[in-house]
Amino acid sequence: MHRLRRAAEHHGPVLLMYGTLKLIGFGAFMYLLHSTGDYQRKNPRFGGGARPWDVLATWDGWWYQQIAEHGYHPALVPVPGATGMITLEGNSAAFFPLYPALMRTVSALTGLGSYGAGLLVSIVASFVAALGIYAVTERFGGRGAGLAAAGLWAVWPGSGVEWAVYSDSLYVALAVWACHAVMSRRWLTAGLLTCAAGLNRPTAAALIAAVALAALLALHRREDGIRGPLAAMLLAPLGLLAYLGWVGHRMGDYGGYFRLQSGAWAHEWDFGRQTLDVLTSVPVGRSDYLFPWPFADMIGVGVVLLAFALLPLLFRNRPPVVLTVHTVLTLVLVLGSQQIFGNVSRYLLPLFPLFIPPALALRRLGPVHRFALLATAALASGSYAGYALFELGVP
């Protein structure tokens, strides 16, 4: 009982800070949706439905619900007569299995439908991620910095998906606690969490590399014996490799996942050509790159520039190698790929180590001023989520 009380006293303010900021942003988001009514004229699969909150389970959320309810159907099906970049029909194999598996499990345990189960998994995972971000940042700047970092997780421009039927919150929760486990020298835990992250998103490749390199350094320095770091190295990639192998086997092509991503979703490694095109096109008003959505693209450009500005500030704090490699490789994987650039602020949500420099600055403010600043950012973040949704929606 005493331990439980101490945990509540220590972690309660973190959860309260994060939850309050999310409610502010979520309220702004829902108000914007309700006031326009535009959701009723949109396809339920792409940005709308009969009720404002239906948008929380559209786009990727629609696919996750299909997987949770009907399972996978991996295939490489050509689009008849296709001549452009989209040559294959999209299917569920593009979406990794851990999140829909949890949706199905929660649905069976609670009686909720796939929509409610997906929201519950995402919301719980977002609080777990907030605690992890607090725990990592507290090591650099104490309690004040940790609270500020948890608040920044709530208001990042892409944070609208944290409380939606999306896998982002779950991935960040797994990634941040895997990094914390490495920093705490709990290698088996780090390996298991990274393995799970590999079943959730393909960008777990960055986390796998970060954990593996940290384990190699520990072996070289003989800090934690052999078994722990070696176990982490062996376990870390298993989830990602298992899913890619299974999809390839079902498709009859072990590169099938990447062929599907390229041919059905126009999402492929292009060495950053599209990112460079966007960064040089948006400011002068050109729209000659793929997937142009001006407002979301401008926010995306701002987020990318902010990430590059924060990166050297992070390095000045000499973070452990697991945070450094995870951050740099995630940035490389996201910006080096062709994609819907308007989503880049969401794809960069795993860059939680970049919260450390601004969190260290925010700790100098008093609690009231710090919360007021973050609450203002929460309103802006929630409004951005609403506007971006309408811009990316399909009438």
Residue, then its C-alpha position, 0 to 999 in steps of 0.5 A: m500500500h505504501r509503495l502504491r501511494r508513493a507511485a501515485e504521488h510520483h506519477g500522478p502529476v505526470l498523468l494529470m499534466y498529460g491528460t489535461l493537455k490532451l483534453i484541451g487539444f482534443g476539445a479544440f479538435m472536436y469543436l472544429l469538427h462539430s462546428t463545420g459539419d463537413y464530416q457528414r459529406k466525407n467518405p467514412r473510410f477517408g476522413g468522415g462519417a455520420r458523427p464527428w468522432d468517426v474521423l478518429a477511425t478513418w484512413d489507417g484506422w479503417w484498415y486497422q479495424q478491418i484487420a481486427e475484424h477480418g484478419y489479413h489477406p496478403a496479396l500482390v494484385p495488379v491494378p488493371g491498365a495502371t500506368g502511373m505509380i499506383t500499380l497494385e491494389g492496396n490491402s491490409a498487409a501494409f499494416f503491422p499486426l500488434y495493434p490490431a491484435l490488441m484491438r481484437t483482444v480488448s474487444a473480446l475482453t470488454g465487449l467493445g467494438s473494434y472502434g472502441a477497443g482501438l481507442l482504448v488501446s491508443i489512449v492507455a498506450s499514450f499515457v504509458a508513453a507519457l510516463g516513459i518520456y517523463a522517466v527518460t527526461e527526468r534523468f537529464g533535468g529532474r522532475g520539472a524537465g520530465l513533466a515538461a517533456a510529457g506535456l510536449w508529447a501531448v502538444w506535438p503537431g502530430s499528436g492528434v493521432e495519439w487518441a485515435v485508432y492509430s498505432d502511433s501511441l503504442y509504438v512510442a510507448l514501446a520505443v521509449w520504455a525500450c530505450h529506458a530499459v537500455m539506460s537502466r541496463r535491463w537488457l532482456t526487457a529492452g530486447l522484448l520491448t523492441c521485438a514487440a515494437g517490430l510487430n507494430r511499425p516498420t520504422a522499428a528498424a531504427l530502434i532495433a539498430a539503436v538497441a543492438l549498437a548499445a548492446l554491442l558497446a556494452l559487450h565491448r566494455r564488458e559492463d553487463g556480462i554477456r548474456g543480457p546484451l546478447a539476448a537483447m541483440l538477438l531478440a530485438p529484430l525478431g518481431l520485424l523479421a517475423y512479420l516481413g517473412w510471414v507476409g512475403h511467404r503468403m505473397g510468394d515474394y519475400g520482398g512483397y511487403f516493400r513491393l506493396q508499399s511502393g506499388a499500392w501506397a507510393h511509399e518507398w525509399d527515395f534517398g530523400r528526393q521527395t523531402l528535398d522537393v517539398l522543402t524547396s517547393v512549399p515556400v515558393g508556392r509550387s505544387d509539382y511534387l507528389f501528394p501536395w496539401p499546402f497547409a499540412d505540408m507547411i506544418g510538416v516543413g516547420v516540424v522538420l526544421l524544428a527537428f533539425a534545430l533541436l538535434p544539435l541541442l540534444f547532442r550538447n546534452r550527451p545522450p546515451v547512444v540508444l537515444t542518439v541512434h534511435t533519433v537520427l535513424t528515425l529521422v533518416l528513415v522518415l525523411g529518406s522515404q517518399q510518402i504523404f509529406g503532410n503526415v510527416s509530423r505524425y511520422l516524427l512522433p517517435l523523436f521523443p529525445l528531441f523533447i529533452p532540450p526544450a523541456l530543460a528550458l521549460r523547467r525554468l518557468g514556474p508551474v503556472h506559466r509552464f502549463a499556460l504555455l503548453a495549454t496554448a500549444a495544445l489548442a494550436s495542436g488540436s486545431y491543426a489536427g482538425y484542419a489537416l484532417f479536412e485538407l487530407g480528406v476526400p469529399 
